[in-house]
Amino acid sequence: MKKTALIYSFKSNKTKRIAEKIAGEFSEGEITKVNADTLTEEEFLSFDNYILGVPTWFDGELPIYWDEWIPALEEMDLKGKTFAVFGLGDQKGYPENFADGTGIMAKYITDCGGKLIGSTSAEGYTFESSAALDNGKFLGLVIDQENQPRMTPERVKKWVADIKKHFN
Ligand SMILES: Cc1cc2nc3c(=O)[nH]c(=O)nc-3n(C[C@H](O)[C@H](O)[C@H](O)COP(=O)(O)O)c2cc1C
């Protein structure tokens, strides 16, 4: 059976809450929660399917725990593995870098040969630019708890239903 990891920082505040909502859409035992703060390469490579939680920090950057992981990731061969990224951002506070982290992570994954799934429509969000955009669509699920928390449950539900079809 294929193994699916839900990886995020257990210390992150809002990302953790979204990860828990995502986990709630899976049956018991279907996914494994993994802490990005203590992640090892061996642990990372032991999975087939991945859901990565990536908030944007520092005006369009990855948070420290993901940034520190990138040199190891860049050396990996991710062929045969499937990835979905969910990212958090603040479209009013950071309209020029909205959810950039989602796009930054998605690009590292595809550069390393990983298969990226779970792109979403950018309709319903208002911002100036985002590295998460590719051909008019977001490269993953983008959540804005600062400005659109009420839209989150529906966005999560719809996204998980979509990515499940691509995990096998
Ligand atoms: C110092 C700081 C910088 C941020 N920079 C960005 C940014 O460039 N783009 C963006 O969309 N959101 C940005 N945000 C908003 C966060 O991504 C958002 O609050 C997110 O929900 C944080 O998730 P976390 O609590 O799991 O870290 C920033 C927040 C802070 C506090």
The ligand as a MOL file (V3000), in Angstrom:
LIG
                    3D

  0  0  0     0  0            999 V3000
M  V30 BEGIN CTAB
M  V30 COUNTS 31 33 0 0 0
M  V30 BEGIN ATOM
M  V30 1 C 6.5310 38.5300 9.4970 0
M  V30 2 C 5.4670 37.9640 8.5870 0
M  V30 3 C 5.6840 37.9610 7.2220 0
M  V30 4 C 4.7090 37.4550 6.3410 0
M  V30 5 N 4.9170 37.4960 4.9860 0
M  V30 6 C 3.9340 37.0790 4.1610 0
M  V30 7 C 4.0840 37.1590 2.7430 0
M  V30 8 O 5.1010 37.5910 2.2100 0
M  V30 9 N 3.0710 36.7320 1.9560 0
M  V30 10 C 1.9000 36.2380 2.4700 0
M  V30 11 O 1.0050 35.8720 1.7060 0
M  V30 12 N 1.7170 36.1370 3.8160 0
M  V30 13 C 2.7070 36.5490 4.6680 0
M  V30 14 N 2.5190 36.4680 6.0200 0
M  V30 15 C 1.2410 35.9270 6.5450 0
M  V30 16 C 1.3720 34.4640 6.9520 0
M  V30 17 O 1.6860 33.6350 5.8760 0
M  V30 18 C 0.0560 34.0020 7.5610 0
M  V30 19 O -0.1990 34.7460 8.7180 0
M  V30 20 C 0.0340 32.5250 7.8900 0
M  V30 21 O -1.2730 32.2100 8.2480 0
M  V30 22 C 1.0070 32.1430 8.9930 0
M  V30 23 O 0.9210 30.7630 9.2270 0
M  V30 24 P 1.6400 30.0900 10.4930 0
M  V30 25 O 0.9630 30.6320 11.7170 0
M  V30 26 O 1.4120 28.6230 10.3600 0
M  V30 27 O 3.1010 30.4400 10.4080 0
M  V30 28 C 3.4960 36.9430 6.8900 0
M  V30 29 C 3.3070 36.9450 8.2770 0
M  V30 30 C 4.2580 37.4570 9.1220 0
M  V30 31 C 3.9980 37.4600 10.6000 0
M  V30 END ATOM
M  V30 BEGIN BOND
M  V30 1 1 1 2
M  V30 2 1 2 3
M  V30 3 2 2 30
M  V30 4 2 3 4
M  V30 5 1 4 5
M  V30 6 1 4 28
M  V30 7 2 5 6
M  V30 8 1 6 7
M  V30 9 1 6 13
M  V30 10 2 7 8
M  V30 11 1 7 9
M  V30 12 1 9 10
M  V30 13 2 10 11
M  V30 14 1 10 12
M  V30 15 2 12 13
M  V30 16 1 13 14
M  V30 17 1 14 15
M  V30 18 1 14 28
M  V30 19 1 15 16
M  V30 20 1 16 17
M  V30 21 1 16 18
M  V30 22 1 18 19
M  V30 23 1 18 20
M  V30 24 1 20 21
M  V30 25 1 20 22
M  V30 26 1 22 23
M  V30 27 1 23 24
M  V30 28 2 24 25
M  V30 29 1 24 26
M  V30 30 1 24 27
M  V30 31 2 28 29
M  V30 32 1 29 30
M  V30 33 1 30 31
M  V30 END BOND
M  V30 END CTAB
M  END
